[in-house]
Amino acid sequence: MNGEIFNANPTVYASKRSARKSKFEAGQSLWIDEQPELSSESEVEPIDEDEIFDLIRFIADPEHPNSLEELRVVSAEQIKIGDNHIMVEFTPTVPHCGMSTLIGLSIRVRLMRSLPQRFKVDIRVKPGSHQSELAVNKQLNDKERVAAALENAALLETLEKCLEPVGGPNSL
């Protein structure tokens, strides 16, 4: 990154607490429990918007010591779930945010690492919230571009820092 700060003074909001404590917050796997296994391969455990939000809410912003939730970049309302399809919309803090692609990539990688492969994940910038919305969306949803980005050692190091929880139950 070139050291330029795109939003030097973002608005920081208080995190909302879930009504229930998620398995992620409790430090448990979302997919492996001590409950009996499902009776057949065709049965799958459903997932909801709150579980997806719990996975991405504490991702660190690349420019600030705040989580994406605290900056209102992500919210449970911006997550849509269909049949094995998850669509996450995020809102950059400023329309010219140069970190939008990194934020979207952080969301994608967290979900790739956390969800079963049966899910198709789309990551999108909220319509009208970024001046390069179409280009960012194209980059974030192109498998080859994502794979190439994850082969870049410097980018991967920055990405890992973003994926360290900020303000969450597992942070120090």
Solvent accessible surface area in square Angstrom, and as a share of the most:
residue,aa,sasa,rsa
1,M,138,0.62
2,N,118,0.60
3,G,67,0.64
4,E,96,0.43
5,I,100,0.51
6,F,42,0.17
7,N,22,0.11
8,A,84,0.65
9,N,133,0.68
10,P,22,0.14
11,T,87,0.50
12,V,79,0.45
13,Y,76,0.29
14,A,90,0.70
15,S,37,0.24
16,K,135,0.57
17,R,148,0.54
18,S,42,0.27
19,A,121,0.94
20,R,107,0.39
21,K,146,0.62
22,S,2,0.01
23,K,57,0.24
24,F,43,0.18
25,E,9,0.04
26,A,51,0.40
27,G,60,0.57
28,Q,108,0.48
29,S,50,0.32
30,L,12,0.06
31,W,72,0.25
32,I,138,0.70
33,D,52,0.27
34,E,183,0.82
35,Q,128,0.57
36,P,126,0.79
37,E,165,0.74
38,L,97,0.48
39,S,100,0.65
40,S,52,0.34
41,E,174,0.78
42,S,100,0.64
43,E,85,0.38
44,V,78,0.45
45,E,58,0.26
46,P,113,0.71
47,I,18,0.09
48,D,57,0.30
49,E,63,0.28
50,D,67,0.35
51,E,31,0.14
52,I,0,0.00
53,F,21,0.09
54,D,4,0.02
55,L,2,0.01
56,I,0,0.00
57,R,3,0.01
58,F,1,0.01
59,I,1,0.00
60,A,12,0.09
61,D,14,0.07
62,P,40,0.25
63,E,39,0.17
64,H,24,0.11
65,P,119,0.75
66,N,23,0.12
67,S,1,0.01
68,L,0,0.00
69,E,12,0.05
70,E,34,0.15
71,L,8,0.04
72,R,121,0.44
73,V,0,0.00
74,V,3,0.02
75,S,29,0.19
76,A,23,0.18
77,E,127,0.57
78,Q,26,0.12
79,I,3,0.01
80,K,115,0.49
81,I,47,0.24
82,G,43,0.41
83,D,143,0.74
84,N,65,0.33
85,H,60,0.27
86,I,0,0.00
87,M,41,0.18
88,V,1,0.00
89,E,34,0.15
90,F,0,0.00
91,T,36,0.21
92,P,7,0.04
93,T,50,0.29
94,V,24,0.14
95,P,80,0.50
96,H,90,0.40
97,C,7,0.04
98,G,45,0.43
99,M,15,0.07
100,S,1,0.01
101,T,45,0.26
102,L,10,0.05
103,I,4,0.02
104,G,0,0.00
105,L,7,0.03
106,S,0,0.00
107,I,0,0.00
108,R,25,0.09
109,V,2,0.01
110,R,25,0.09
111,L,0,0.00
112,M,101,0.45
113,R,141,0.51
114,S,25,0.16
115,L,16,0.08
116,P,42,0.26
117,Q,186,0.83
118,R,80,0.29
119,F,22,0.09
120,K,123,0.52
121,V,17,0.10
122,D,15,0.08
123,I,0,0.00
124,R,93,0.34
125,V,1,0.01
126,K,89,0.38
127,P,93,0.58
128,G,75,0.72
129,S,19,0.12
130,H,19,0.08
131,Q,138,0.61
132,S,47,0.31
133,E,36,0.16
134,L,147,0.73
135,A,57,0.44
136,V,9,0.05
137,N,15,0.07
138,K,123,0.52
139,Q,73,0.33
140,L,2,0.01
141,N,46,0.24
142,D,37,0.19
143,K,173,0.73
144,E,134,0.60
145,R,105,0.38
146,V,11,0.06
147,A,52,0.40
148,A,61,0.48
149,A,22,0.17
150,L,42,0.21
151,E,147,0.66
152,N,76,0.39
153,A,83,0.64
154,A,74,0.58
155,L,36,0.18
156,L,59,0.29
157,E,105,0.47
158,T,35,0.20
159,L,0,0.00
160,E,67,0.30
161,K,124,0.53
162,C,4,0.02
163,L,12,0.06
164,E,105,0.47
165,P,45,0.28
166,V,36,0.20
167,G,51,0.49
168,G,12,0.12
169,P,60,0.38
170,N,80,0.41
171,S,39,0.25
172,L,228,1.13
